[in-house]
Amino acid sequence: MAYLDSSLDAVQLTRALCDIESVSGDEQSIADAIEEFLRDCLHLDVLRDGNALVARTNLGRSQRVIIAGHIDTVPVHDNLPTRVVDDNIWGRGTVDMKAGVAVLLRLAKDLVDPVYDVTWIFYDLEEVDSALNGLGRLARNHPKLLAGDFAILGEPSNAIIEGGCNGTMRATISTVGVRAHSARAWMGSNAIHSAHVILDRLAAFQPETVTVDGLDYREGLNAVAIRGGVAGNVIPDECVVDVNYRFAPSKSEADAAAFITALFPECDVVVTDSAAGARPGAESPLALSFFAAVGGRIAPKLGWTDVARFTALGIPAVNFGPGDPALAHADDERVSVSDIVTCETGLRAWLGGH
């Protein structure tokens, strides 16, 4: 059985957490270890839902902060167990996002008298289909536990604050032809050949940079898969291009769908998955006090994160965690010790009122 020593510091906890393999769908062992760690904290009320844990202080403070992190990773690729080289811990999950989870666990245990009531959330299934997401499941099953005035997600952000996030949408764009024997190609219409219209337009697309509440969010529209063909001697009657649109948080999902549809009027466009973005969440008094405690610098989050779920609940939220997001999911994934220390120090000072 996996075990987390409660005496470990955040750096040591990062290695211990990463060395418990927890690819999405296989979080039982790490959730068991985290639950045991939290249930030893007598100042916290702990609830488990599947492989997600919620631990709350109930001190009667006038404001409540939610601080969350996911415990699953993408598949391991010869990058566990962890190793340390100079200032970096190398291994799967170090960046995305077990270093952040380690900081949260250390603070959840240490801060018995924070200036705000705190809800600590450790959830599963973030790296897979959004319908399975453990934070979404908690919101459905225990909505009262997700009530709060401000939220922080420990996603990797180079130990600076990243506000909001882009929205994301996936769609299929199809061309239609007529099947024929390839020996008599003139009797058919090749749908794969017709797909050049889609690919040429995508290749020529110039993404916008949209300023939202003072932060610049860069958009993107790209083909991510293509499929078509029936057999080696058949002219194909359909070709489907999968696209991913990353859109600024000032746009709604309906805006995004209308944009893609208008860009390909001659094709069949079907939205298959989407998630709204989140505005920066930087104007609330709690956000401003947090910024002051950790240095005040804020940048846009260009990917999608679960801050959008908090925004949908009416809770201002930001990303703040150790690690370079460009290294998330990479085979050479690694996090700097200095990032871990910076995040822990900033959060500890803010929650402790120092």
GIGIFEN-V556789 format. One record per backbone hydrogen bond with DSSP energy under -0.5 kcal/mol. CO is the residue of the C=O (numbers start at 1). NH is the residue of the N-H. Records with the same first field share a line. If there is no record, write none. Layout:
CO=NH  NH
This chain:
3=5
5=8
9=13
10=14
11=15
12=16
13=17
14=18
15=19
17=20
19=21
22=73
23=26
27=31
28=32
29=33
30=34
31=35
32=36
33=37
34=38
35=39
36=40
38=41
40=42
41=44
44=46
45=56
47=54
49=52
52=49
53=122
54=47
55=120
56=45
63=117
64=149  150
65=119
66=152
67=121
68=154
69=123
73=24
79=92
83=90
85=88
87=337
88=85  90
89=335
90=83
91=94
93=98  99
94=99
95=97
97=101
98=102
99=103
100=104
101=105
102=106
103=107
104=108
105=109
106=110
107=111
110=112
117=65
118=57  120
119=67
120=55
121=69
122=53
123=71
124=134
129=132
130=133
133=137
134=138
135=139
136=140
137=141
138=142
142=145  146
143=146
144=147
150=66
151=318
152=68  154
153=320
157=160
161=299
162=319
163=301
165=278
167=247
168=275
169=245
170=272  273
171=243
172=270
173=241
174=268
175=239
178=189
180=235
181=184
182=185
184=187
185=188
189=178  191
190=194
191=195
192=195
193=196
194=197
195=199
196=200
197=201
198=202
199=203
200=204
201=205
202=205
205=207
208=210  219
209=211
210=212  217
212=215
215=212  217
216=218
217=210
220=246
222=244
225=242
227=240
231=230  234
233=182
235=180
236=191
237=177
238=229
239=175
240=227  242
241=173
242=224  225
243=171
244=222  246
245=169  247
246=220
247=167
248=251
252=256
253=257
254=258
255=259
256=260
257=261
258=262
259=263
260=264
261=264
262=265
264=267
267=269
268=174
270=172
273=170
275=168
278=165
280=164
284=288
285=289
286=290
287=291
288=292
289=293
290=294
291=295  296
297=161
299=163
300=302
301=166
303=166
305=308
306=309  310
307=311
308=312
309=313
310=313  315
311=314
314=316
316=151
317=164
318=153
319=162
321=157  159
323=158  325
324=327
325=328
327=330
330=333
333=91
335=89
336=340
337=341
338=342
339=343
340=344
341=345
342=346
343=347
344=348
345=349
346=350
347=351
348=352
349=353  354
350=353
351=115
